[in-house]
Amino acid sequence: MSKSWRRKAFGAPRPTQTSGASLEGSFKRDVRNYPLYFLLWTGWGLFYFSQGLTQRLVSHDTTPWWRYLVAWALGVYIWALLTPAILWLGRKFPLERRPRWAAATVHLLLGAGFSAVELSLESVMYSRLQLFPSMQDFLGTLAPLLLKGFHGGVLDYWIVIGVQWGLLYYRRYEQRSQEALKLELRAAELQSQLMGAQLSALKMQLQPHFLFNTLNAITVLVRQHKSADAEQMLGHLSDLLRGVLEDVDAQEVSLRRELEYLQLYLAIEHVRFADRLRVEISVDPATLEASVPQLLLQPIVENAVRHGIGRSSSAGRILIRTARSGGMVEVHVQDDGPGLPLGKSPEHQGIGLANTRARLRQLYGEGAGLSIENSDGGGAVVTLRFPFRDSPTAVVTTYAAHNADRG
């Protein structure tokens, strides 16, 4: 039975339906729903008829069975005719109205009245149809019916009222659930928008192909049944993204923090390249607290890995050095790969390097910059140069140390 059908059948009222126009409209709707009421009361009457039929068989009553059927049908169809009026009274005197005892008292009196009216109508019909030998006149029929059926009639009245208000409270529960669901969806939408903004910031800093390559590498490891390596790589990626998102609003972080990001990134690359990748990091302690653009080193080192290690089947080395010279900080990233191709300008070495150069100049002016050239010993070296600035004091979670057990 559908929810809308149940509401139509019993006219579950809205909490605001108190005006005369609303009550009149609800009563007209109840009248239009007569077929539904007759159907429901028919089922109720058949239930009671089965009880009467059983009693007839046990007591060896010789009264034809169809007389009991007609008697029960008359009773339930009279209640069906009275149902719209009962529903109207249920809306007129809602049980939730305070004081509650006043509404309950009204319905107790109305239940007694409806029961008496229904039994009086039954008495008229029984006496006219001569259904039972003992019920030949109105008064002779009414008295036994009141004794046997009055309390049952009051109960029938309260069943209609109870079902009506049960559906009302269910409808209110549905409304509250829908409102709660809307709030949850709205919160999820806002959270999605927030995550979208954060991911947009990541998109400007982490190269998309790095994320793609990492996820693709994880997929390959899973297909090769190297679940431990896949889990390890996924853990490193999760920690890296978590750390970056924690500082997503920061334009600059300390070099110490930047090296933590780099360690997590290199942990991912170590899973991919295993023993083929060797990284040496030499850091001047005087540069650790220098402010650097967030994720400054990752695209530079990724470029070195891709061009220095990725294009060779043998092992490769990447050397990362930092130094402070006067008021400037220098960072060198060197690989031992094939170096820059002949005839190709160092200024056109990809979006990652171009974005890094632009970020340096935007933050530090023309005194900062990025240069790339071939190294005398083979490979290429990228040099970053920018002014020294003390980084703001902050409590930092060391994700590299936290993740050490994955290595």
C-alpha positions, 0 to 999 in steps of 0.5 A: 500500500503506497504512502500517498494511498494511505494518506488519501484513505485516512486524510492524515491532516497537516499540522497547520490545517485549523482553518474552516476552509481547510477543514471543509476541503478535507471533508470533501476529500474524505467524501471523494475517498468513499470507495477506499473506506468501503474497501477497508471496512469490507476487509474488516467486516470479513474478518469479524464474519469469520469469527461469527461463522466459527461461533455458529459452527461451534454452537450448532446454530441453524441460522443460515450463514448468509444472514450473519454475512449480511449482518456484518456487512450492514454494520461495517458499511454503516461505519464506512458511511460515518468515516468521513465525519469521524475523520473531520472530527479528528481534525476538528479536535486534534489529540495533540491539542493541549490540554490533551485530556480535553480532546480525549474526553471529547473523543470519548463522548463522540465515540459513545455517540457514534457507537449508539447511532451506528447500533440504532441504524443497525437495529432499524435494518435488522428489524426491517429485514427480519434477519434473526428471529429474536430481532423483530422490532426496533426496541427489541433489536436495539437493547441486545445490540447495545449490550453486545456491541456498544463497547465494540463500536466505541473501539471502532471509532477510536481505531479510525481516530488512531489510524488517522493520527498514526499516519499524521505522526508518520507523515511528520516523521517523513517530513523531518527525515526529508529535512534531515536528508536535505541538510545532510545533502547540503552539508555533503555538497558544501564539503564537496565544494570545499574539497573541490577548492582544495583539489583545485589548489592541489592541481596548481601545485601537484602535476596531474600526471604525477597523480595519474602515474602514481595511481596507475602504478598502484593499479599495476601492482595490484594486478601483479598481486603485489598488494603490500607494495600497492598498500605502501605506495597508497599510504605514502600518497595519502600522507603526502596529500594529507600534509599538502591539504593541511597547508593548502592555504599557505603560500609558503612553508619552511624548507624543513616542511618542504623536505618532508613533502619531498621524502614522501614523494621520494618514498612513492618513487622508491616503490616504483623504481626500487633499487634503480633510484638513489637519492642523496640530500645534502642540506645546509642547516642554515637553510632549514627554516627558510620560507619556500613556496609550498611544493617547490621541490616536488615538480623539480625532482619529479622532472629529474626522475622522469628524464634522468631515471625513467628513460634509462634501464639502469640505476640513476642518482639524484643529488639535492643540495641546499646552501645559503649565500648571503641573503639568498638561498640556493637549491640544486637538483641534479640527475645523471641522466642523458641531460638536455637535448641538443638544440632545445631551449632550457626555457621550454622544459615543461609546465612544471618548471615554468610554473615554478619559475613564475611562482618564484618571481611572483613571491620574491620578485626579479631577484628569484629565479630558476635555471636549468643546464647540462652538468659537466659530469652528465645529466642536467642540473636545476638551480633555484635561487630566492631570498632568505626569509624566516618561516613562521613558527608552527607546530608541524606534523612530521608525516615522513617520520609517521610513515617510516614503518611503510618504508 
